[in-house]
Amino acid sequence: GHRRKNWKVRKFVLRDDPAYLHYYDPAGGEEPLGAIHLRGCVVTAVEDMPDTKKCDVDNILFEIITANEIHYYLQAASSTERTEWIKAIQSVARTGK
């Protein structure tokens, strides 16, 4: 996460109305732990991140920078999944409400 130095597994749900990426505890629970407002955000692939071990990230990171300039770093399960997430979030950032 952007506020912690350790990685946590989260379940994500992308919504376009309103344009948010909600995240949940993967062990269960109906209420989201938080949300990232995507309208006007920038999302990019991250090839190298300081303060992480190379074997931990394996070039599957991406970054979301919100309109308020809050940085979120997320790790996908694969490079293909990372590309899919980036495309989906970019689409919602442009067209979501």
Secondary structure as GFF3:
##gff-version 3
##sequence-region A 1 97
A	DSSP	beta_strand	11	16	.	.	.	ID=ss1
A	DSSP	beta_strand	19	24	.	.	.	ID=ss2
A	DSSP	beta_strand	34	37	.	.	.	ID=ss3
A	DSSP	beta_strand	42	46	.	.	.	ID=ss4
A	DSSP	alpha_helix	54	57	.	.	.	ID=ss5
A	DSSP	beta_strand	61	65	.	.	.	ID=ss6
A	DSSP	beta_strand	71	75	.	.	.	ID=ss7
A	DSSP	alpha_helix	79	95	.	.	.	ID=ss8
###
